[in-house]
Amino acid sequence: MIWLLPSAIALLMKVFLFFYSDVHKKKYFFTFLVLTFTLNLLELLGFFSLAQNSTALKLYYFTAVFTFFYLAVVCSDISQSCQWLKSDFLLVAVSILAVTIFLTSYMVVDFKPLPNGSITKVAGEYYFIFQIYAISILLLALNVLIRRLVTRCDYQLRVQCLIALLAFTPFILVILSLMFVMQLGYQINMVGFLSLATSFMLLMFISLSDKHKLFTMMSFVPFSRERQYRLKLLKLMRQFDGPIVGQHINIKAILKEVEGVVIDHTNHYFPTQKEVAKMLTISESSLSRKVDRQTKEPQDED
């Protein structure tokens, strides 16, 4: 029953998130978490005879309809755009689709067992409606994040959208892999790996509200401002190992360079010199002198 393992790990990751600090205060994220947890639980139960019936499978698709919808809503919340996604009208429309799947056989007719011990659907005549809905919602969620990323807005907001898009990567890769394998004719259920990818996405999404974690994640993004800052500091920090191995260093020059890197980086995050000085706990006049010294020193070297 090795196919149980991805679903079980994903379920444990979601349980962990339920106890994550203020997760209950994040209305849309918490709803999305509950829905993905329910999906994960249903797919895990699908490996046991107790849940191997058409009702359980229809309940899975019923939950999936709302899960896709709240994924788009969470992305709207992250990007602070497309607030119309939170309208009651859309929620009613989504509810109608979910109820139709659960109470009729238009989209899911029955179930059939798979070689790995789980079950899959027997598609109905109108199953394509669910497929179109799922793909449309995914594209909408991605579009919401991409549009905010490329527009001129708050830097912190654009960083959040970038990390959210990166969180989507494993999810999209698993979906494409699943489609490719199914096209080859293999009848296997890879939803456990999809649950793992979703759990990774949830972990990334919940970290967006923590500026320190956001900075840490951005420091791994190639060519990002945060990565350049981290690499500059690491390069300077290595020089402090000099005396230990018998090398002479100019400690004042290194500290001055560290100071310059920190000031330069902080300037990118705050619009006024007053705010920068406040964050560095120095006076504005002192900050001005340090900035002037930084701009003059390269000219003196020439």
C-alpha positions, 0 to 999 in steps of 0.5 A: 500500500505504498500509494497510501504514503503520499496522501498520509504525509500530506494529511499530517502536513495539513494537521500541522497547519491547523495549529499554526499560530493565527491560521483561524483568523485567516477566513479564506485561507482557513476555509481552503485548508479545511476543504483540502484536508477533507479532500485529502481524507476522502482520497485516503479513505478511498483505499479502503473498502468502506469508502469505495462507492459512488457516494464517497466519490461524488462527495470527493468531487463535491468538495473539489468544486469548492476547493478550486473556487477557494483557491482562486479566492485565496489568490485574490486575497494574497494579491489584494485584487479581483475582490468580485471573486468573493461575491455571494453570487459566485458562491451560489453558482459554485454550490449549484455545480457541486450539488449537481455533481453529488445528486445526479449522474450527469458528470460522475456516473459510478466508480471503478477500482484501480491497480494501486487499490484506490478508485476512480470515476466513471465519467458521465456525459457532462463530465467535461463541464467539471474539467472546464471549470477546474482548468478555468479556475486554475488559470484565473488564480494564476492570472490574478497573481501574475497581473499583480506581479507585473503591475506597479504596486507595493514591492511587498505585495509583488513579492507575495505574488511571486512566492505564491506563483512559485508555490503553484509550480509543484501543483502544476507539474503534478497535474501535467504529469498526471495528464501525461501518464493518463494519455499513455493509457495507465490507470493509476491514481496520483492524487496523493502526490497532488495532495502533497503539492497542495500541502506545499502550496499551503505552507508557502501561502501561510508563510506570506504573512510573515515578513521574515519568512518571506524574505528568507524565501526570496533569498533563494530566488535567483536575481532577486534583491533579497538574494543579492543582499544575502550574497553580499553580506555572506561574502563580507562575513567570510572575511571575518574568518581571516584572523583565525587562519592567520590573515590580516583584515581591515575590520573598519573597512569591512564594517563600513562596507557592511553598513553600506550594504544594509543602508542601501538595501533598507532604502529599497523598502522604505520611501522616505529617509525618515523611515529608513533612519527609524528602522536603523535606529539612527538620526536622519542627519547621521543617515545622510552623512553615511549615504553621502560618504557612500556616493563620494567614495567611488568617485574618490577611487576613480 
